[in-house]
Amino acid sequence: MKKFLNKDSHLMGASIGLILPLLAFSVTYGISLIIDTIANTGLSNDPASFILIGIAFNLWPIRYYLVNKKFELTGRGILLLTFIYIVVFFWLK
């Protein structure tokens, strides 16, 4: 796994940029649903908020790969997918 994350390629960045927001959305939305079910708060679980949180999770690997590791291609791949997510989000909203 460590060798996989140390590649400098657009494909590597695109895969990180694709998987991380989906995983972050799933975890945060799932936790919100569990808390809502247990506490019976009745709060509205608007998926748009959790989608934005998922997209924001891409900021950490962008900084990590561009600044710390100096992997330009991987950072650009993550950045490209992040921009695509943002454009699609605002286009649908």
Jmol script that loads the backbone (N, CA, C; Angstrom):
load data "model"
ATOM      1  N   MET A   1       0.824  -1.196   0.000  1.00  0.00           N
ATOM      2  CA  MET A   1       0.000   0.000   0.000  1.00  0.00           C
ATOM      3  C   MET A   1       0.868   1.260   0.000  1.00  0.00           C
ATOM      4  N   LYS A   2       1.953   1.228   0.767  1.00  0.00           N
ATOM      5  CA  LYS A   2       2.812   2.400   0.851  1.00  0.00           C
ATOM      6  C   LYS A   2       3.454   2.711  -0.502  1.00  0.00           C
ATOM      7  N   LYS A   3       3.834   1.677  -1.237  1.00  0.00           N
ATOM      8  CA  LYS A   3       4.429   1.883  -2.546  1.00  0.00           C
ATOM      9  C   LYS A   3       3.399   2.484  -3.511  1.00  0.00           C
ATOM     10  N   PHE A   4       2.148   2.073  -3.365  1.00  0.00           N
ATOM     11  CA  PHE A   4       1.079   2.573  -4.218  1.00  0.00           C
ATOM     12  C   PHE A   4       0.883   4.071  -4.014  1.00  0.00           C
ATOM     13  N   LEU A   5       0.968   4.540  -2.773  1.00  0.00           N
ATOM     14  CA  LEU A   5       0.735   5.955  -2.472  1.00  0.00           C
ATOM     15  C   LEU A   5       1.939   6.829  -2.794  1.00  0.00           C
ATOM     16  N   ASN A   6       3.079   6.237  -3.136  1.00  0.00           N
ATOM     17  CA  ASN A   6       4.276   7.013  -3.440  1.00  0.00           C
ATOM     18  C   ASN A   6       4.553   7.090  -4.928  1.00  0.00           C
ATOM     19  N   LYS A   7       3.539   7.066  -5.749  1.00  0.00           N
ATOM     20  CA  LYS A   7       3.700   7.208  -7.192  1.00  0.00           C
ATOM     21  C   LYS A   7       3.320   8.631  -7.592  1.00  0.00           C
ATOM     22  N   ASP A   8       4.065   9.182  -8.518  1.00  0.00           N
ATOM     23  CA  ASP A   8       3.776  10.517  -9.022  1.00  0.00           C
ATOM     24  C   ASP A   8       3.158  10.395 -10.413  1.00  0.00           C
ATOM     25  N   SER A   9       1.827  10.315 -10.446  1.00  0.00           N
ATOM     26  CA  SER A   9       1.138  10.203 -11.731  1.00  0.00           C
ATOM     27  C   SER A   9      -0.246  10.824 -11.622  1.00  0.00           C
ATOM     28  N   HIS A  10      -0.755  11.244 -12.774  1.00  0.00           N
ATOM     29  CA  HIS A  10      -2.107  11.806 -12.806  1.00  0.00           C
ATOM     30  C   HIS A  10      -3.144  10.766 -12.403  1.00  0.00           C
ATOM     31  N   LEU A  11      -2.942   9.529 -12.802  1.00  0.00           N
ATOM     32  CA  LEU A  11      -3.893   8.458 -12.469  1.00  0.00           C
ATOM     33  C   LEU A  11      -3.959   8.229 -10.968  1.00  0.00           C
ATOM     34  N   MET A  12      -2.831   8.264 -10.311  1.00  0.00           N
ATOM     35  CA  MET A  12      -2.797   8.117  -8.859  1.00  0.00           C
ATOM     36  C   MET A  12      -3.564   9.255  -8.192  1.00  0.00           C
ATOM     37  N   GLY A  13      -3.329  10.473  -8.638  1.00  0.00           N
ATOM     38  CA  GLY A  13      -4.038  11.622  -8.083  1.00  0.00           C
ATOM     39  C   GLY A  13      -5.531  11.564  -8.356  1.00  0.00           C
ATOM     40  N   ALA A  14      -5.888  11.112  -9.559  1.00  0.00           N
ATOM     41  CA  ALA A  14      -7.311  11.007  -9.892  1.00  0.00           C
ATOM     42  C   ALA A  14      -7.994   9.949  -9.031  1.00  0.00           C
ATOM     43  N   SER A  15      -7.301   8.854  -8.756  1.00  0.00           N
ATOM     44  CA  SER A  15      -7.920   7.816  -7.933  1.00  0.00           C
ATOM     45  C   SER A  15      -8.089   8.289  -6.494  1.00  0.00           C
ATOM     46  N   ILE A  16      -7.103   9.001  -5.958  1.00  0.00           N
ATOM     47  CA  ILE A  16      -7.241   9.564  -4.609  1.00  0.00           C
ATOM     48  C   ILE A  16      -8.351  10.612  -4.597  1.00  0.00           C
ATOM     49  N   GLY A  17      -8.369  11.477  -5.608  1.00  0.00           N
ATOM     50  CA  GLY A  17      -9.381  12.526  -5.692  1.00  0.00           C
ATOM     51  C   GLY A  17     -10.783  11.997  -5.889  1.00  0.00           C
ATOM     52  N   LEU A  18     -10.905  10.793  -6.423  1.00  0.00           N
ATOM     53  CA  LEU A  18     -12.212  10.186  -6.624  1.00  0.00           C
ATOM     54  C   LEU A  18     -12.692   9.447  -5.380  1.00  0.00           C
ATOM     55  N   ILE A  19     -11.805   8.713  -4.754  1.00  0.00           N
ATOM     56  CA  ILE A  19     -12.188   7.833  -3.646  1.00  0.00           C
ATOM     57  C   ILE A  19     -12.365   8.593  -2.338  1.00  0.00           C
ATOM     58  N   LEU A  20     -11.461   9.506  -2.016  1.00  0.00           N
ATOM     59  CA  LEU A  20     -11.494  10.188  -0.719  1.00  0.00           C
ATOM     60  C   LEU A  20     -12.791  10.965  -0.464  1.00  0.00           C
ATOM     61  N   PRO A  21     -13.295  11.777  -1.398  1.00  0.00           N
ATOM     62  CA  PRO A  21     -14.554  12.472  -1.121  1.00  0.00           C
ATOM     63  C   PRO A  21     -15.748  11.522  -0.952  1.00  0.00           C
ATOM     64  N   LEU A  22     -15.765  10.445  -1.723  1.00  0.00           N
ATOM     65  CA  LEU A  22     -16.853   9.477  -1.572  1.00  0.00           C
ATOM     66  C   LEU A  22     -16.801   8.801  -0.211  1.00  0.00           C
ATOM     67  N   LEU A  23     -15.601   8.459   0.222  1.00  0.00           N
ATOM     68  CA  LEU A  23     -15.431   7.841   1.533  1.00  0.00           C
ATOM     69  C   LEU A  23     -15.787   8.822   2.646  1.00  0.00           C
ATOM     70  N   ALA A  24     -15.329  10.062   2.532  1.00  0.00           N
ATOM     71  CA  ALA A  24     -15.623  11.071   3.546  1.00  0.00           C
ATOM     72  C   ALA A  24     -17.118  11.360   3.615  1.00  0.00           C
ATOM     73  N   PHE A  25     -17.774  11.455   2.457  1.00  0.00           N
ATOM     74  CA  PHE A  25     -19.223  11.668   2.446  1.00  0.00           C
ATOM     75  C   PHE A  25     -19.937  10.515   3.136  1.00  0.00           C
ATOM     76  N   SER A  26     -19.560   9.294   2.801  1.00  0.00           N
ATOM     77  CA  SER A  26     -20.216   8.119   3.382  1.00  0.00           C
ATOM     78  C   SER A  26     -20.059   8.080   4.896  1.00  0.00           C
ATOM     79  N   VAL A  27     -18.866   8.349   5.371  1.00  0.00           N
ATOM     80  CA  VAL A  27     -18.618   8.296   6.812  1.00  0.00           C
ATOM     81  C   VAL A  27     -19.359   9.404   7.545  1.00  0.00           C
ATOM     82  N   THR A  28     -19.261  10.635   7.068  1.00  0.00           N
ATOM     83  CA  THR A  28     -19.914  11.739   7.773  1.00  0.00           C
ATOM     84  C   THR A  28     -21.437  11.639   7.709  1.00  0.00           C
ATOM     85  N   TYR A  29     -21.965  11.246   6.565  1.00  0.00           N
ATOM     86  CA  TYR A  29     -23.420  11.108   6.453  1.00  0.00           C
ATOM     87  C   TYR A  29     -23.915   9.940   7.297  1.00  0.00           C
ATOM     88  N   GLY A  30     -23.160   8.851   7.317  1.00  0.00           N
ATOM     89  CA  GLY A  30     -23.523   7.694   8.142  1.00  0.00           C
ATOM     90  C   GLY A  30     -23.517   8.025   9.620  1.00  0.00           C
ATOM     91  N   ILE A  31     -22.485   8.737  10.070  1.00  0.00           N
ATOM     92  CA  ILE A  31     -22.420   9.138  11.474  1.00  0.00           C
ATOM     93  C   ILE A  31     -23.588  10.056  11.820  1.00  0.00           C
ATOM     94  N   SER A  32     -23.928  10.963  10.916  1.00  0.00           N
ATOM     95  CA  SER A  32     -25.058  11.857  11.148  1.00  0.00           C
ATOM     96  C   SER A  32     -26.370  11.081  11.269  1.00  0.00           C
ATOM     97  N   LEU A  33     -26.550  10.092  10.405  1.00  0.00           N
ATOM     98  CA  LEU A  33     -27.766   9.283  10.483  1.00  0.00           C
ATOM     99  C   LEU A  33     -27.831   8.473  11.774  1.00  0.00           C
ATOM    100  N   ILE A  34     -26.695   7.935  12.196  1.00  0.00           N
ATOM    101  CA  ILE A  34     -26.662   7.167  13.442  1.00  0.00           C
ATOM    102  C   ILE A  34     -26.985   8.059  14.631  1.00  0.00           C
ATOM    103  N   ILE A  35     -26.381   9.243  14.681  1.00  0.00           N
ATOM    104  CA  ILE A  35     -26.662  10.176  15.779  1.00  0.00           C
ATOM    105  C   ILE A  35     -28.117  10.602  15.751  1.00  0.00           C
ATOM    106  N   ASP A  36     -28.645  10.852  14.574  1.00  0.00           N
ATOM    107  CA  ASP A  36     -30.048  11.246  14.455  1.00  0.00           C
ATOM    108  C   ASP A  36     -30.974  10.127  14.918  1.00  0.00           C
ATOM    109  N   THR A  37     -30.621   8.894  14.598  1.00  0.00           N
ATOM    110  CA  THR A  37     -31.452   7.760  15.009  1.00  0.00           C
ATOM    111  C   THR A  37     -31.392   7.532  16.511  1.00  0.00           C
ATOM    112  N   ILE A  38     -30.202   7.605  17.080  1.00  0.00           N
ATOM    113  CA  ILE A  38     -30.044   7.355  18.517  1.00  0.00           C
ATOM    114  C   ILE A  38     -30.645   8.484  19.338  1.00  0.00           C
ATOM    115  N   ALA A  39     -30.344   9.712  18.989  1.00  0.00           N
ATOM    116  CA  ALA A  39     -30.793  10.854  19.776  1.00  0.00           C
ATOM    117  C   ALA A  39     -32.192  11.319  19.390  1.00  0.00           C
ATOM    118  N   ASN A  40     -32.697  10.852  18.242  1.00  0.00           N
ATOM    119  CA  ASN A  40     -34.005  11.241  17.750  1.00  0.00           C
ATOM    120  C   ASN A  40     -34.139  12.766  17.710  1.00  0.00           C
ATOM    121  N   THR A  41     -33.151  13.404  17.083  1.00  0.00           N
ATOM    122  CA  THR A  41     -33.121  14.863  17.065  1.00  0.00           C
ATOM    123  C   THR A  41     -34.058  15.451  16.019  1.00  0.00           C
ATOM    124  N   GLY A  42     -34.300  14.736  14.937  1.00  0.00           N
ATOM    125  CA  GLY A  42     -35.169  15.249  13.896  1.00  0.00           C
ATOM    126  C   GLY A  42     -34.516  16.310  13.038  1.00  0.00           C
ATOM    127  N   LEU A  43     -33.194  16.412  13.110  1.00  0.00           N
ATOM    128  CA  LEU A  43     -32.492  17.376  12.274  1.00  0.00           C
ATOM    129  C   LEU A  43     -32.563  16.939  10.822  1.00  0.00           C
ATOM    130  N   SER A  44     -32.602  17.912   9.945  1.00  0.00           N
ATOM    131  CA  SER A  44     -32.623  17.561   8.528  1.00  0.00           C
ATOM    132  C   SER A  44     -31.208  17.201   8.094  1.00  0.00           C
ATOM    133  N   ASN A  45     -31.068  16.060   7.491  1.00  0.00           N
ATOM    134  CA  ASN A  45     -29.772  15.610   6.989  1.00  0.00           C
ATOM    135  C   ASN A  45     -29.690  15.943   5.512  1.00  0.00           C
ATOM    136  N   ASP A  46     -29.403  17.196   5.235  1.00  0.00           N
ATOM    137  CA  ASP A  46     -29.285  17.646   3.856  1.00  0.00           C
ATOM    138  C   ASP A  46     -27.993  17.098   3.264  1.00  0.00           C
ATOM    139  N   PRO A  47     -28.078  16.262   2.237  1.00  0.00           N
ATOM    140  CA  PRO A  47     -26.864  15.669   1.666  1.00  0.00           C
ATOM    141  C   PRO A  47     -25.907  16.691   1.067  1.00  0.00           C
ATOM    142  N   ALA A  48     -26.390  17.863   0.698  1.00  0.00           N
ATOM    143  CA  ALA A  48     -25.512  18.871   0.092  1.00  0.00           C
ATOM    144  C   ALA A  48     -24.403  19.287   1.050  1.00  0.00           C
ATOM    145  N   SER A  49     -24.716  19.418   2.315  1.00  0.00           N
ATOM    146  CA  SER A  49     -23.691  19.784   3.293  1.00  0.00           C
ATOM    147  C   SER A  49     -22.618  18.718   3.380  1.00  0.00           C
ATOM    148  N   PHE A  50     -23.037  17.466   3.366  1.00  0.00           N
ATOM    149  CA  PHE A  50     -22.085  16.370   3.478  1.00  0.00           C
ATOM    150  C   PHE A  50     -21.282  16.177   2.193  1.00  0.00           C
ATOM    151  N   ILE A  51     -21.865  16.540   1.073  1.00  0.00           N
ATOM    152  CA  ILE A  51     -21.115  16.493  -0.190  1.00  0.00           C
ATOM    153  C   ILE A  51     -19.996  17.526  -0.154  1.00  0.00           C
ATOM    154  N   LEU A  52     -20.288  18.715   0.326  1.00  0.00           N
ATOM    155  CA  LEU A  52     -19.250  19.747   0.435  1.00  0.00           C
ATOM    156  C   LEU A  52     -18.166  19.360   1.424  1.00  0.00           C
ATOM    157  N   ILE A  53     -18.550  18.705   2.515  1.00  0.00           N
ATOM    158  CA  ILE A  53     -17.558  18.213   3.472  1.00  0.00           C
ATOM    159  C   ILE A  53     -16.671  17.172   2.804  1.00  0.00           C
ATOM    160  N   GLY A  54     -17.279  16.292   2.015  1.00  0.00           N
ATOM    161  CA  GLY A  54     -16.501  15.287   1.298  1.00  0.00           C
ATOM    162  C   GLY A  54     -15.523  15.900   0.317  1.00  0.00           C
ATOM    163  N   ILE A  55     -15.954  16.926  -0.388  1.00  0.00           N
ATOM    164  CA  ILE A  55     -15.066  17.609  -1.334  1.00  0.00           C
ATOM    165  C   ILE A  55     -13.941  18.309  -0.577  1.00  0.00           C
ATOM    166  N   ALA A  56     -14.256  18.884   0.578  1.00  0.00           N
ATOM    167  CA  ALA A  56     -13.244  19.589   1.367  1.00  0.00           C
ATOM    168  C   ALA A  56     -12.167  18.638   1.887  1.00  0.00           C
ATOM    169  N   PHE A  57     -12.488  17.371   2.030  1.00  0.00           N
ATOM    170  CA  PHE A  57     -11.497  16.398   2.478  1.00  0.00           C
ATOM    171  C   PHE A  57     -10.353  16.254   1.484  1.00  0.00           C
ATOM    172  N   ASN A  58     -10.530  16.685   0.248  1.00  0.00           N
ATOM    173  CA  ASN A  58      -9.464  16.621  -0.754  1.00  0.00           C
ATOM    174  C   ASN A  58      -8.385  17.678  -0.511  1.00  0.00           C
ATOM    175  N   LEU A  59      -8.641  18.655   0.338  1.00  0.00           N
ATOM    176  CA  LEU A  59      -7.646  19.696   0.573  1.00  0.00           C
ATOM    177  C   LEU A  59      -6.388  19.140   1.231  1.00  0.00           C
ATOM    178  N   TRP A  60      -6.534  18.202   2.152  1.00  0.00           N
ATOM    179  CA  TRP A  60      -5.371  17.641   2.824  1.00  0.00           C
ATOM    180  C   TRP A  60      -4.446  16.912   1.853  1.00  0.00           C
ATOM    181  N   PRO A  61      -4.928  15.969   1.025  1.00  0.00           N
ATOM    182  CA  PRO A  61      -3.981  15.306   0.126  1.00  0.00           C
ATOM    183  C   PRO A  61      -3.414  16.230  -0.957  1.00  0.00           C
ATOM    184  N   ILE A  62      -4.163  17.262  -1.351  1.00  0.00           N
ATOM    185  CA  ILE A  62      -3.610  18.217  -2.316  1.00  0.00           C
ATOM    186  C   ILE A  62      -2.378  18.885  -1.714  1.00  0.00           C
ATOM    187  N   ARG A  63      -2.517  19.376  -0.515  1.00  0.00           N
ATOM    188  CA  ARG A  63      -1.381  20.025   0.156  1.00  0.00           C
ATOM    189  C   ARG A  63      -0.265  19.028   0.413  1.00  0.00           C
ATOM    190  N   TYR A  64      -0.594  17.833   0.851  1.00  0.00           N
ATOM    191  CA  TYR A  64       0.410  16.833   1.168  1.00  0.00           C
ATOM    192  C   TYR A  64       1.246  16.470  -0.059  1.00  0.00           C
ATOM    193  N   TYR A  65       0.582  16.225  -1.181  1.00  0.00           N
ATOM    194  CA  TYR A  65       1.313  15.795  -2.372  1.00  0.00           C
ATOM    195  C   TYR A  65       2.015  16.951  -3.083  1.00  0.00           C
ATOM    196  N   LEU A  66       1.451  18.141  -3.062  1.00  0.00           N
ATOM    197  CA  LEU A  66       2.090  19.266  -3.751  1.00  0.00           C
ATOM    198  C   LEU A  66       3.214  19.890  -2.932  1.00  0.00           C
ATOM    199  N   VAL A  67       3.011  20.081  -1.640  1.00  0.00           N
ATOM    200  CA  VAL A  67       3.977  20.804  -0.818  1.00  0.00           C
ATOM    201  C   VAL A  67       4.975  19.859  -0.151  1.00  0.00           C
ATOM    202  N   ASN A  68       4.481  18.843   0.542  1.00  0.00           N
ATOM    203  CA  ASN A  68       5.370  17.989   1.316  1.00  0.00           C
ATOM    204  C   ASN A  68       6.156  17.012   0.449  1.00  0.00           C
ATOM    205  N   LYS A  69       5.485  16.298  -0.437  1.00  0.00           N
ATOM    206  CA  LYS A  69       6.150  15.262  -1.225  1.00  0.00           C
ATOM    207  C   LYS A  69       6.680  15.756  -2.561  1.00  0.00           C
ATOM    208  N   LYS A  70       6.247  16.937  -2.986  1.00  0.00           N
ATOM    209  CA  LYS A  70       6.656  17.512  -4.276  1.00  0.00           C
ATOM    210  C   LYS A  70       6.277  16.618  -5.460  1.00  0.00           C
ATOM    211  N   PHE A  71       5.125  15.963  -5.365  1.00  0.00           N
ATOM    212  CA  PHE A  71       4.595  15.133  -6.456  1.00  0.00           C
ATOM    213  C   PHE A  71       3.594  15.984  -7.234  1.00  0.00           C
ATOM    214  N   GLU A  72       4.069  16.684  -8.236  1.00  0.00           N
ATOM    215  CA  GLU A  72       3.235  17.612  -8.998  1.00  0.00           C
ATOM    216  C   GLU A  72       2.097  16.899  -9.740  1.00  0.00           C
ATOM    217  N   LEU A  73       2.389  15.784 -10.382  1.00  0.00           N
ATOM    218  CA  LEU A  73       1.367  15.102 -11.180  1.00  0.00           C
ATOM    219  C   LEU A  73       0.241  14.554 -10.297  1.00  0.00           C
ATOM    220  N   THR A  74       0.599  13.966  -9.163  1.00  0.00           N
ATOM    221  CA  THR A  74      -0.421  13.436  -8.256  1.00  0.00           C
ATOM    222  C   THR A  74      -1.274  14.572  -7.695  1.00  0.00           C
ATOM    223  N   GLY A  75      -0.637  15.654  -7.280  1.00  0.00           N
ATOM    224  CA  GLY A  75      -1.376  16.801  -6.755  1.00  0.00           C
ATOM    225  C   GLY A  75      -2.310  17.406  -7.792  1.00  0.00           C
ATOM    226  N   ARG A  76      -1.835  17.480  -9.038  1.00  0.00           N
ATOM    227  CA  ARG A  76      -2.692  18.014 -10.101  1.00  0.00           C
ATOM    228  C   ARG A  76      -3.868  17.096 -10.395  1.00  0.00           C
ATOM    229  N   GLY A  77      -3.658  15.792 -10.296  1.00  0.00           N
ATOM    230  CA  GLY A  77      -4.761  14.848 -10.508  1.00  0.00           C
ATOM    231  C   GLY A  77      -5.840  15.004  -9.452  1.00  0.00           C
ATOM    232  N   ILE A  78      -5.422  15.160  -8.199  1.00  0.00           N
ATOM    233  CA  ILE A  78      -6.387  15.376  -7.116  1.00  0.00           C
ATOM    234  C   ILE A  78      -7.108  16.703  -7.322  1.00  0.00           C
ATOM    235  N   LEU A  79      -6.357  17.733  -7.681  1.00  0.00           N
ATOM    236  CA  LEU A  79      -6.941  19.056  -7.897  1.00  0.00           C
ATOM    237  C   LEU A  79      -7.950  19.041  -9.041  1.00  0.00           C
ATOM    238  N   LEU A  80      -7.639  18.321 -10.112  1.00  0.00           N
ATOM    239  CA  LEU A  80      -8.558  18.216 -11.249  1.00  0.00           C
ATOM    240  C   LEU A  80      -9.880  17.585 -10.830  1.00  0.00           C
ATOM    241  N   LEU A  81      -9.815  16.477 -10.106  1.00  0.00           N
ATOM    242  CA  LEU A  81     -11.050  15.828  -9.659  1.00  0.00           C
ATOM    243  C   LEU A  81     -11.820  16.707  -8.677  1.00  0.00           C
ATOM    244  N   THR A  82     -11.113  17.456  -7.849  1.00  0.00           N
ATOM    245  CA  THR A  82     -11.784  18.361  -6.917  1.00  0.00           C
ATOM    246  C   THR A  82     -12.547  19.444  -7.676  1.00  0.00           C
ATOM    247  N   PHE A  83     -11.929  20.023  -8.696  1.00  0.00           N
ATOM    248  CA  PHE A  83     -12.624  21.022  -9.510  1.00  0.00           C
ATOM    249  C   PHE A  83     -13.827  20.413 -10.228  1.00  0.00           C
ATOM    250  N   ILE A  84     -13.692  19.212 -10.720  1.00  0.00           N
ATOM    251  CA  ILE A  84     -14.814  18.549 -11.390  1.00  0.00           C
ATOM    252  C   ILE A  84     -15.958  18.336 -10.409  1.00  0.00           C
ATOM    253  N   TYR A  85     -15.642  17.861  -9.184  1.00  0.00           N
ATOM    254  CA  TYR A  85     -16.679  17.695  -8.161  1.00  0.00           C
ATOM    255  C   TYR A  85     -17.382  19.022  -7.865  1.00  0.00           C
ATOM    256  N   ILE A  86     -16.628  20.100  -7.734  1.00  0.00           N
ATOM    257  CA  ILE A  86     -17.214  21.399  -7.403  1.00  0.00           C
ATOM    258  C   ILE A  86     -18.110  21.897  -8.529  1.00  0.00           C
ATOM    259  N   VAL A  87     -17.659  21.780  -9.773  1.00  0.00           N
ATOM    260  CA  VAL A  87     -18.467  22.225 -10.916  1.00  0.00           C
ATOM    261  C   VAL A  87     -19.753  21.418 -11.006  1.00  0.00           C
ATOM    262  N   VAL A  88     -19.651  20.110 -10.854  1.00  0.00           N
ATOM    263  CA  VAL A  88     -20.847  19.260 -10.925  1.00  0.00           C
ATOM    264  C   VAL A  88     -21.793  19.571  -9.765  1.00  0.00           C
ATOM    265  N   PHE A  89     -21.233  19.792  -8.569  1.00  0.00           N
ATOM    266  CA  PHE A  89     -22.084  20.105  -7.418  1.00  0.00           C
ATOM    267  C   PHE A  89     -22.891  21.379  -7.655  1.00  0.00           C
ATOM    268  N   PHE A  90     -22.221  22.449  -8.091  1.00  0.00           N
ATOM    269  CA  PHE A  90     -22.942  23.699  -8.297  1.00  0.00           C
ATOM    270  C   PHE A  90     -23.826  23.669  -9.539  1.00  0.00           C
ATOM    271  N   TRP A  91     -23.467  22.851 -10.500  1.00  0.00           N
ATOM    272  CA  TRP A  91     -24.321  22.699 -11.691  1.00  0.00           C
ATOM    273  C   TRP A  91     -25.628  22.003 -11.315  1.00  0.00           C
ATOM    274  N   LEU A  92     -25.548  21.008 -10.450  1.00  0.00           N
ATOM    275  CA  LEU A  92     -26.763  20.295 -10.032  1.00  0.00           C
ATOM    276  C   LEU A  92     -27.587  21.080  -9.020  1.00  0.00           C
ATOM    277  N   LYS A  93     -26.949  21.932  -8.267  1.00  0.00           N
ATOM    278  CA  LYS A  93     -27.676  22.749  -7.294  1.00  0.00           C
ATOM    279  C   LYS A  93     -28.130  24.021  -7.948  1.00  0.00           C
TER     280      LYS A  93
END
end "model"
wireframe off; spacefill off
backbone 0.3
color backbone group
